[in-house]
Amino acid sequence: MYRGECLCGTVMYQVNTAISTIECCHCQTCRKAHSSAFAIGVTIDSSSFEFVNGEDSLQAFESSNGKFRVFCKKCGSHIYAYRPQQPKTIRLRAATLNTDLNQFTIKHIHTENRIKLN
């Protein structure tokens, strides 16, 4: 089991499944949504995700047709994304986990948009 939370600690959740690999998404939409070079996420079964606190402090934004990004409306931390047409999975934003992310295998996706660092 893993626990996670938003920046301000209002939204707290737990994940009741094993995570082995997290993905760094370099697509332009993720870069804009996270104001970063990439977003760190993992796709999990929605049934393994549950809120401990603060679910009423969430806001959703449809960032592209049929994809909703869910974030804390107090601090702006992006918690997960989902597609209503795929109700059995969510895309958890792994940076909000309260665990050492170095324990996971890292995979880079949508690297055609990757920023080239010197």
KAJO-V666070 format. One record per backbone hydrogen bond with DSSP energy under -0.5 kcal/mol. CO is the residue of the C=O (numbers start at 1). NH is the residue of the N-H. If there is no record, write none. Layout:
# KAJO-V666070
CO/NH, CO/NH
This chain:
# KAJO-V666070
2/15, 3/98, 4/13, 6/9, 10/12, 11/6, 12/52, 12/53, 13/4, 14/50, 15/2, 20/105, 22/107, 23/25, 23/41, 24/26, 24/109, 25/39, 27/31, 28/32, 29/33, 30/34, 31/35, 31/36, 32/35, 39/25, 39/41, 40/94, 40/95, 41/23, 42/44, 42/92, 44/90, 45/48, 46/49, 48/16, 50/14, 53/12, 54/57, 55/58, 57/73, 59/71, 61/63, 61/69, 64/67, 67/63, 67/64, 68/82, 69/61, 70/79, 70/80, 71/59, 72/76, 77/72, 77/79, 79/93, 80/70, 81/91, 82/68, 83/86, 84/87, 86/89, 88/46, 90/44, 90/92, 91/81, 92/42, 92/94, 93/96, 94/97, 96/5, 97/99, 99/101, 100/103, 101/104, 105/22, 107/24, 109/26, 110/113, 111/114, 115/117
